Amino acid sequence: MTRGRNGYHVSVLFSLFYNMQYLRLENVNKSYGEKVLFKDINLTISKGQKIALIARNGSGKSTLLRVIAGEEASEGENCSIQVSPGVNIAYLKQEPDFDPSLTVLESIYEMDNEKVQLLKKYELALLESDQEKIQKLMIQLDDLKAWNFDIKIKEILGKLKIKNLQQPVGQLSGGQKKRLALAKLIVEEPEFIIMDEPTNHLDLDMIEWLEDYLQNDRVTLLMVTHDRYFLERICNEIIELDRGVIYTYRGNYSDFLEKKQSRLENEAASFDKLKKLFKKELDWVRRQPKARGTKAKSRVDKFDDIKSEVKSFKKEGVMQMHIQSNRLGGKILEAHYISKSFGDLKIIEDFNYKFRKGERLGVVGPNGSGKSTFINLLTKQMKPDSGKIIVGETVDFGYYHQDGLKLNEDKRVIDVVRDVAEFIPLEKGKKLGAEQLLERFLFPRPQQQVYVSKLSGGERRRLYLLTVLMSNPNFLILDEPTNDLDIITLNILEDYLLQFPGCLIIVSHDRFLLDKLVDHLFILDGTGNVKDYNGRYSDYRATKKSEAYSQTEKKPETEKKIDIKEKKRIKNKLNSLERKMSELEERKISIEQKFLNPDLPLDEIQSLSKELETIKADLESAEDEWLELSD
């Protein structure tokens, strides 16, 4: 299959323009060895559509996105991927690639965006003092309204809590790189966006901000996500990849659930008829002698087809695990006025709380507010600066870490589970073996013999989660359990956790999960305060918005006038800072150019070096002030 710009096979078809179709897939296939991920996939995406792709972990969601984005080849003689010429496509990977030697700002500017390239040319023309070129570029920048583009970039980075713009990308965490990639994508203003788990590593405020951006009518979207509120509020179509086949559902997540249930009921009815026919044909085949005529052979062939169809039918996996947890005593977990800081950053200050039996708690807060540190203090994996933690003698923690567990790549799935336990105790004295447990956790028998190295990221997390549950804890702590898990696994996990009799703490940005499982929240604000809110996360957000609205409405007219004046003052200050940053940047470039002169006297080198250090400090200070004011 021939590929043109961006790695795509481009066909200029009238229908693509007439229907404003951005993308068309025909007969797209992909397999790894004997494992077929998908076969003969046909899909059309038109302008304005917002589509989510749903499937189990390991079934090929991310692979299909890579094929569509032109990063991986599809298979088959008749397969075709047609992209409307001129459409700007951006792809957000699960694990973005950046040059580690570039700074955050340099990485953002590494793009084909016309505005960015013009700004670069303009800066070069200033250095060369080419007045004719400067005037020409100024007209082009005016036409494109590109003067505020640099400010827009910093505003988007600020929203995603990336403030050190001179930090080398190689020093960023995985989550920061994902947010940087997201910022770069939004800056590019693409017409068609492909996203793989966009809400991973975003806090709740960032997720809601991203929702607002993606709801824009100009955005056409294809994404993989496990965030069900995200699906509910953004998508107008959901496609499900199930056993290599695509099923399409018009509407949002609620519509998907309703329509999928109808599909499964119809399939179940058809399957029951097929089973009856299979039983009838099986009885006939068994009664027949070995030497058969033409008609009999035809019937046998038909029987083989029915048998194959019956075998291929699989019902949705259901996991009901009534595990018998160890009894919790009267004293469970107590925090007595604990405090923890890292330098000037306060994580927890004088926190005091006694956990009760059956506690179901959610922990939320912005990225960097100390949620994981808070959990590590409660589990005694970290010592507080002051105060003390008391853990009851009967408490048995099960702790699912955000960073996951380093599983042995050379072990089979079944052996990883057996290393934890051969079986787990169930209610009424029953036991559940490792193989059965894996089946209930959506690892069928053949996959239990697969090596860990062959598992997808989501399958590894599911296996790690299973090992935590298998340890049979009575106090379960899950730190960001939803990252890289598919929606089917999340539904199964939620059903299990609803039945879990012990204490439960969930640190998560998944609003759906929090609303379904916890009855109160600890809210960390990043300054050491922990607020205990009695209610669901959605109730908390509604309360916050209502309070903010009430305070605005209650303000007297004089205060409202002051607010208008304050906004004008801030706007003027922002404009002033922008001019200052521009002047500092120009002076910085000018000094750096002088250093290129090999004949520069030593005393001037020393003088310019001191000035350059001062300029860099002033520039960083101005950028920080601009970010604070823009927030």
N, C-alpha and C positions, 0 to 999 in steps of 0.2 A: 504494500500500500504506500503510495507516494505522499510525502508530507512537505508542506510549504512553510510559510512564516509561523513561528511559535511551535513548530513540530506538527502542524495539523495538515491533513489532507483537505485542501480547500476547493470547493466546487461552487462556482458562481451560478446559482440557480435562481430563477425568477421567484420561485415560491418562498425562498428564504427572505427575500426583501418584502414580497407582497404580504406575508403573514408576520413580518418582523421577527422571524425565527433567528435566534442566535446560534443554536446548535442542533444538529441532528445525528443520532447514532443509528446505524443499521447493521444488524447481524454481528454485533461485537461479542467476541468470545475471549475467555482467559482461563487458563488452567496451569497448575504447577504439578508436573508429573501426572499421576492418576487423579489428582484432586481437581475437579472442575469447579471453578468459582462461579462463573456465569456463562450462559450459552445463548447465542442469538438475541442479545439485548437490543431492543429498539426503544429509542427515547428522543423526544423533541422538547426543546426548551425555548420559549418565546419571550420577547421583551415583557418585563413586568412580573413574570412568574417568580414565586418564591417557593422553592421545592426543597423538602428534606428527604434524605435517603436513610431508611431504617433497615437494620439487619442485625443478626447475631454476630458477636465477635468471631472473627476468623472466616466469615462467609464472603469477604471480598469488598466491603464498603470502601475502604481507603484505596484499594487497588483500582476499583472502578473510577474513583475520583482522579487518580494518577493517570489512568488511560485517557479520560476525558480532557485532562489538562495537558496531554501530550508528553507527559514525563515517563510513560511506560507504553510499550507497544501492545496493541491488541492482536488477536489471532484470527485466522480464517481467511479464505480466498475472497469471499464476498463482503467482508466487513468494510464499513465506511464511517468516517467521522468527518462531518461537514460543518465548518464554522463560517458564519457570515463574515465576509471580508471587512476589515476596518473596525471590528468590535474589539474594544479593549478588555481583555480578560485578566483577572488577578486570582492567584491561587494561594490560599493560606494552608500550609502543611501542618501536620501535627508537631513535627520537629523541624523548624526552619533552619536554613543554612545561611550563615553570614561569614564574611571574612573577619577572623578574630582580631586582626591588627587594626581594623578601622574603628573609629569612635562611633558612638550612637548617631550623632548628627551626620557623619560621613556616610554611614550605612543608609540612612534615610534618603540622602541625595544620590545614592547609586540607583538611578532609575531613568527610564526613557521619557519621563514626563516633560512636555514641551516647556512648561513654565520653569521647571528646575534647570533645564539646559540653557534657557535664556538668561536666567539669573547668574549662572556660572559664566556665560559669555560676557555679561555686563560687568561682572567683577574683574574679569581679565582685561576688558577694555579700559576700565578705570586704572588698573595697574600700568597699562601701556600708554595711558593719557591719549588715546585715540579718539578725539572729539567727534569725528564723523561717525565712527562706529557706535560711540556712546549715544549720540542723538538718535541714530537709527534703532538701536536696541530699546531706548526709552519709549519710542513710539510703539514698538511691538509689545513691550511689557504693559503699556497703557491699554492697548487693544485687548490683551488677554486678562487684564485686571490681575496681574501677577505680583504687584508690589507687596501685598500683604501675605503672600504665600509662605514666606519664612515664618511669619508670626503664626499662621494657621498650623504649621508643622509643630511648633512648640506648644500650641494650645492642645493639640491632639495628644502629644506625648505627655503633657501635664495631666490630661484626663485619665491616661493609662498609668499614671504614677511613675513615669520615667523622667527624672528631673536632672540627673547628671549627664548632660549631653556630650561631655568630653570623655566619658568613661569608655575604655576599649571594650568592644563587644565580647572579646574573649573572657572578660571578667564577669559577664552577666550570668545569672542563673538560667535554667531552662525556661522557667516561667517568665522571666524578664525578656528573653529572646522571643518567646511567643507573643508577648505584648508589643515588642518592637516590630515584629513582622506584621501584626495587626494594624499598628499605627501607620506603617509604610503603605499597606494596602489601602487604607482609608485616604491617605494623602494623595495617592495616585488617581482617586476618583474613577474607578473602573465602571464600565456599564454592566459587566457580567462578573459576579464574584463566586468563586468556588472555595468553600471553607470546610476544613476537617477539624471537628471539635473546637469551635471558636471560643467557647466559654471556659475551657480548661485554663487554670491559672489566673482567672479574673475574679475579683471580689464582687460582692453583690451590687455595689454602686456602679462598677464598670459594666457589669452585665446589663443593667437597666439602661445605661447610657448607650451601649451597643445596640440594644433593642430599638431605641429611638432612631438611631442612624439607619438600621436595616429596614425599618418600616417605610422609609422614603420611597415614593412611587418610582423614582428613577432607577432604583437598585433592582437588578435581576439576580437571583440567588439560587445556588445549589449547595446544600451543606449536609454534613453528617454531624449530628449532635445528640447527646443523651438528655439535654435540658428540656423537659416537657413543657414548662411554662414558655420557654423560648419558642418551641414548636407551636404552641397554642396561639401566641400573640403575633407571630411573624408569618408563618407559612400559609399558603393558599392551596398547596398540594403536597401530598406525601406519597413517596414511592417506597415500596418494601421489596427488598431482595430476599427471596425465600427459596432455598434449594435451587439457586441458580436462575430463578424466574422472577421477572419484575411484575409487581401488582401496583396499580395506580389508584389513589384515593383522592378525590377532590375535597378540599376543605382543610381545616386545621387538625390539631391532635385529637380533639373530642370527636370530630367527624370520622377520623381514622379509626378510633377505637370502636365506634358504632358500626362502621362499614366492614371492618375486619371481622367482627363478631358474626355478622351476617354471612360473610364469605366462608368462615370456618364451619358454621352450621350447615351451609349448603354442601360443603365438601364432606362433612361427616355423614350427611344423608346419602350422598352419592357413594361414599365409601361403604356404608351399610348395605346398599343394593349390590355393590361390587363383591362384597364378602359372601353374600347369599349366592350370587351367581358362581363365584369361585368354588364354594362348597358343593354346589350342584355338579359343576364340571369335574371337580375332583373325584366325586363319587363315581361318575361315568368313566373317567380315565382308569380308575382302579379296577373296574369291572371288565375292561376290555382285554382281549388276548393280545399278545405281542405283535402278531401279524395283522396289520390294519390296512383297510382299503383307502382309496383316495379321500373319500368323504370323512372317514374316521381320522385320517392324518390332518386334514384341514381343521377338524375340531380340536385335535391335540395342540396344533399350532396356536389356535385361538386361546386355548387354556393356558399356554405358556405366556401369552401376552397379558392375560388377566392376572396370572400369578406375579408377573413382573410389576404390574401396576399396583397390586395390593401391597407388595413389598416396599414400593417406593413411597407409599403414603405414610406420613409421620404426623402424629398429633402433637399439638403444642406441648412443650415440656412443662410439667407441673411439679413443683417441689414443696412438699409439706414435711417439715422436719420438727417433730415435737421432741426436741432434745431435753433430757433430764439434767438441768443445771444443779450444781452443788448449792446447798442451802446457805443463805446469807444470815449472819448473826445480827445482833442488835446494833453493834457498832460497825459501820461500813467504811465511810471515808470522810475525814474531817480536815478542813483547812482552817488553821488558827492564825489569823492576821498575817498572812504571808505577803512578802514583798519581793520583787525581782526587778533589777535594772541592768542595763548594759551601757555603762558610761552615763551620759545624760538622758538616755532613752529609758523611760519607765514603762515596764510591761504590766506589772501588777503592784498595787499599793494597798496594804492592809486589807487583803481579801479574807473574809471570814464566812465559812459555810459548812453545814453538816448535811451530807447526803442521806436520803431516806430510801427505804426499800421501794423498788419499782420506779425509781427516778428515770424520767425520759427527757433529756436535756439537749438543746442545740446550742452550739457555740459559734457566734458570727462576729465579724468585724472586718475592717479593711485589710488588704494585704500589708504585712509588716506590723500589724497591731499586736502580734505575739500569741496567736491562737495555739500554735504547736508548742511553744514554750510553756504556755499555761497547762496544757495536757501533760507535758513532760514533768512539770512540777507536781501535779496531782498523782502521777504514777511513780514518783520518787526517782525518776531517771535524771533529774536535775535538782540541785539543792536551792532553796530560797535564800535570799540575802538575810531575811529575818522572818520570824514566825516558824510554825512547824506543821507538817502533814502527818496525820495519824491514819493508818490503814488497818481495818479490822482483820482479825486472824482468819476469818472464813472467806475473805475476798480473794477471788481468783480472776485477775485481769486478762482480758483478751484484747490486744492492742493492734489495730490495723494502722500501720504508719503510712503517711502520705507518700513517702519516697519508695514504698514497696519493700519487698524482701528479695535479696539476691538468691534466686533459686539455682540449684546445681543444673547447669545446662546439659550434663551428660546423664541425667536421671530421667526415667520414664515418669509420666504423670502419676501412675498408680503408686510408684515407689516414694514419690514426694509425700503423698498422703499417708502411706504406711509408716514413714519415719515419724509422723506425729502420733498415729494410733492405728491399730488394726481394725478397731471398731469404736463406735461411740454409744453410750447408754441412752436409751429412749425411755419414755414414760412406761409405767407398768412392767418394768423389768425387762423390756425387750432390748435388742441390740441391732445396730445397723453397721454392716461391714463396709470396708473402704470402697469396694467396687460399687455397691449400691448407693453409697453416699455421693460418689462422683457422678453416677447416672442422674441422681436427683438434682445435681448441680450442673446439669447439661453437658457432662462429659460422657458420651456413649462408650461402650466397651472397647471398640476399636481405637478410639482416641486416647483411651487410658494407657495404651501401649506406646504412644507417641513420645518422643523425647522433648524435654522442656525447650530445647533450642529451636524446635519447629513451631512453637506456639506463637500466636500473635500477641501484641501488647495487652489487648483486652483479655485474652485467654489466660495470660500469666497473672494478671491482677485477680481474675476470678479464682484461679488456683490458689493464690496467696490468701485471698479472703476465706476460701474454704479451709485452709490450714488453721487460720485464726479461730473460726467457728468450731473446728474439730477438737481444739484444745479444751472444749467444754467449759467456757468461762461463765462466771455469774455476774461479772461487771464488764460490759463490752464497750470499747472505745474505738470509734471509727473516724480517722482523720482523712477527710476528702476521699470517701470510698467510691464516689461516682465517676472519678476521672477514668476515661478509657473503658468503662463498662457500657454494654449495650442496654437498650431500654428493656428488653426481655429479661436480662439478668437482674436489672434493677427492680422490676416488678416482683420477681421471685424473691430477691433479697428483702424487699419491703414486707412481703407476706410472712417471711420467716421472722423478721424483727417485730412485727405486730404481735406475734405469739411468744416472743422472747420474755421469760418471766423475771430476768434479773434487771440490774441497772444498765442504762444505756446513755452514752454521750456521743453525739455526732457533731463533728466539725465539718461544715459543708457550705458550698455556695449554691447547692441544688435546692431551690426554693420549694419545689414539689415534694422532695424527700423530707425536708424539714416540716412542711405543713402536714404531711401524712403521719409522721412518726413521733414528733416531740410535742410536749405540752407547755414548755416554757423555755426561755432563751437566756443565755449569758451573752451580753453584748459588750465587746471590748472596743474602746475608743482610741487605743494607741497612746494614751497618756497615763495609764495605770488604773483607770476606773473600769469597774465591771458592773454593768447594770443588769439586774435580774428582772426580766419582763415575763409576766404570766400570760401566755397566749402563743398563737402561731406566728410564723414570720410574716405572713400576709397581713395579719392584724396589726403587727408592729409597724410595718411600712404605711398602712392606712392611717394609723394613729399619728405617726410622724408628719405625714402630709397634711392631715387635718389640723394639727397643732401649728404648723408653719402657716397655713392659710388663715387660721383664727388670729394669729399674732399680726399678720398683715392687715386684716380687716379691722382689728381693734385700734390700730394706730390712728391718732388724731391727724387732721389735715396738715398741721404744722410739721409733724414728723414725716408725713409723706412727701411734703415739699423738700424737707431736708434730705430725704432719700434721693430725690431727683437731683438735688445739688451734689450729693455725694457721688452719684453715678457719673455726673458730668466731670467732677474732680478726678475720679478714677480713670475715666476715658482720656482726659487731658494728660494725666500722669503716664498712662500707657503709651500715648503718642510720643511723649517726651522721652520715655525709656527706649522706645523703638529707634528714635533719632540718635540717642546716646549710644545704643548698641551698634548701630550702623557706623557711626563715626569711630568708635573704638575698634571695630572690626577692620575698617579701612586703614587705620593707623597701625594696627597689628600686622596686616599684610604688607604695608609699606616698610616696616622695620624688618620683617622677615626677608623681604626682597634685598634690603641693604646688606644683610648677612651673606648674600651670595657673592658679594664683591671680595675677592681674595686679598685686595690691597687695603682693606678697611683697617685704620689705625687701632691699636690695642685700647687706648683710652676711650675711643668712640664705641668700640665693641662692649666695653664694660658699662658705659653710660646707656647704650641702647638696650643691653640685657636687663638693667635695672628698670628701665622704662617699660620694657616688654612684660616683665613680671607684674608690674603695677597695672598695666592694661588688662592682662589676663585676669587678675583678681577683680578689677572693676567690672569687667565683662561678665564674669561669673556671678558677681553680686547683682548686677543689673538684670541678668536672666532670671535669677531666683526671685527677685522682687517682681518682675513681670509675671512670672508663673503664679505667684501668690495673689497678685491683683486680678489676674484673669480668672482665677478660681472664684 
